[in-house]
Amino acid sequence: MTPLLRVQNFTVSRDGFGAGENQSLERPFGHADPGTMFTWAGATAGWPNRTDPGGSRGLDDYFTRDFGNNIGAEIMGRNKFSPQRGPWKDHDWLGWWGDEPPFHTPVFVLTHHPRPSFTLSDTTFHFVDADPATALAQAREAAGGKDVRLGGGATTIREFLDADLVDTLHVAVCPHVELGSGVRLWKSPDELLDRFHLEVVPSFSGVVHHLFWRR
């Protein structure tokens, strides 16, 4: 079976935005509040950053625990890696995640300004100036027969959708969050129905899980 390119646990507002405007070092999601957007995952028993016992079970927890299942590499856009734009001023910035990034695989960061690869714990970041198909080929080679996760942000996911490279998507919609502007994944999930089946599953937390797979 051919390894898949999967979007997992990508969260958007009711109006389809994956992040707000004015991203900065202090606000990785711009004017969007991650404490509100990602409550559904952070409240689960399987949330990897949980420091206290407990947490919710059920559907949200299943998706949180499934995040790394059979994933051999990740692709992300530069804006998911860094708030910096243009040529790198220095190479001191090593991402938002500290010394223990949550990926545990090779990560391919799409950028027009490549820089040397580096490794933190069990995650190696590679910086590639490539079209989606070429980046996917590199990630698949590194994944060693496992699936590749397309981590975002929304602009990067749309680029791979437009190139018809995405096999499955899991998008969590927060009905109680409306951003009004920012980086948009869609105006409506119906935009993808010409190529994907869709099952919509509401969760007890209030988030609504949208599961897409190829027709």
C-alpha positions, 0 to 999 in steps of 0.5 A: 500500500502506498504511504499516505499524505495525511493532515491530522488534528488541524484546527480552524475557526468557525469561519475557516481560519487556521491562524489569525493576523500579525503572527509574532514571536509572542503570538504564534497564531496571530490574534487567534487565541491558542488557549481557545482554539486548541482546548479540545486537544489540550483537555485530553488524557493523551495530550503530550504536554499534560503535567497532571493526571486526568484529562478527557477520554473519548473521540478527542482523546483518540485523535490526540493519541493518533497524532504520531501513528505510522508517521515517518516524516512531516512537512510544514510551511515556514510560518509554522516553524518561525515568525521570521520572514525573508532571509534568515538574519541568523540561525539561532532560531530553532523553532517554537518547541524547545529542545524536545519538539513533538514530531519525533521524525524528520521535518521538511520546512518549506522556505525560499531561504534554505538553511543548514539542517539541524537536530533537536532530540529525535527530530531533524529539521530540513529546509527545502525550496521545492514545489509540493510534489518534490518536497513530498518525494523527499519526505517519503524517502525519509519516512521509510515506508510510513505515512507523511503528515502535512502539518500546516499552516493553512496556506501550505495545506491549500498548496498541497490540496491544489496539487492534488497530493493530499490523501486524508484530512482531519480538520477540527472546527471550533464553532464557538471561535470566529476570527474574521481574518487571518490565514484561511483553510476554506470558506466552507468544507464543501469546497473539497467535496469534488475530490473527497468523501466527508464525514462530520462527527461532533464531539462532547467538547463542542468541536466538530471533527471533519474527516476527509478521504479521497473519492 
